[in-house]
Amino acid sequence: MLFLDAAAVRDLLSVEECITAVEHAFRLYGEGKAPQPGVLAIHAAHGTFHIKAGVLELSRPYFAAKTNANFPGNVERYGLPTIQGVIALFDAERGTPLAILDSREITSLRTGAATAVAAKYLARADASVVTICGCGVQGRVQLAAVHAVRKLARVYAVDRNRETAVRFAREMSNDLGIEVTVAPDLATAARASDICVTCTPSREAILGAGDISRGAFVAAVGADNADKQELDPALLARSAVIVDILDQAVTSGDLHHAIAAGVMTRDDVRAELGEVVAGKKRGRLNDDEVVVFDSTGTALQDVAAAVAVYEKALAEPGRD
């Protein structure tokens, strides 16, 4: 059994490779070739434990179960990452354990990859201006992933900590070779953008229906449990809503809050992303409508990314 730490995952899995793996996972699910993944959330005093598990038929059948601890106060309290955890990868035909992988890098990469896949299929073809709200580790991955599928001309950075946004703008400008500037506030930036990504731990709406430009694509990434929220329910009600997994989104995503507010039902959701990728349902119908991707994070993304790391590790000279 292989043990692959965070450094190994970083070395073995690029953003582009992760996007390819995650897109394939969504396509398999959309084609009905993968069972619905499972999820369990258990709350602790200062955070939440998520357990997500799924099966994919790739080069062979694989099963992965990820246990992640999400503790937003870790950095301030202990100098530790917000997200820590492991992924256990198995041969799904024989039940043999194959690898234990650090989950932090995979979680960041696969979350950004899902946004990239959604942007590829749901953003306007000419989308070139992006707002990233939340300039931490996930914000960096989100921007790199969107940059991999869209030719970007300008990026606005928004964070409650201005110093974090300034550092993000400087470093991402250098890394990606595009103009990244700090915006005065989220609404101003979003109104000037074709794509808006929110990846924050917010527990209340930070983006309203009047904050989005016509034809924009919005990826809401932060709401991975029922207590979190980034989008005003009115924004979802006025938009075409695409989700990753519908059963998850109605209980833990921003869709959950729109349903609770009585402005949407699960039947109002246009499609799951896998259905769009597989060509079974249409995503964007025209260039004027606002399209929202409610990203709650699925185990299928974890399986796909973990397998990509594992198989690449096996192919390294000297490893058996």
Secondary structure, 3 states (H helix, E strand, C coil): CEEECHHHHHHHCCHHHHHHHHHHHHHHHHCCCCCCCEEEEEECCCCEEEEEEEEEECCCEEEEEEEEEECCCHHHHHCCCCEEEEEEEEECCCCCEEEEEEHHHHHHHHHHHHHHHHHHHHCCCCCCEEEEECCCHHHHHHHHHHHHHCCCCEEEEECCCHHHHHHHHHHHHHHHCCEEEECCCHHHHHHCCCEEEECCCCEEEEECHHHCCCCCEEEECCCCCCCCEEECHHHHHCCEEEECCHHHHHHHCHHHHHHHCCCCCHHHCCEEHHHHHCCCCCCCCCCCCCEEEECCCCHHHHHHHHHHHHHHHHCCCCCC
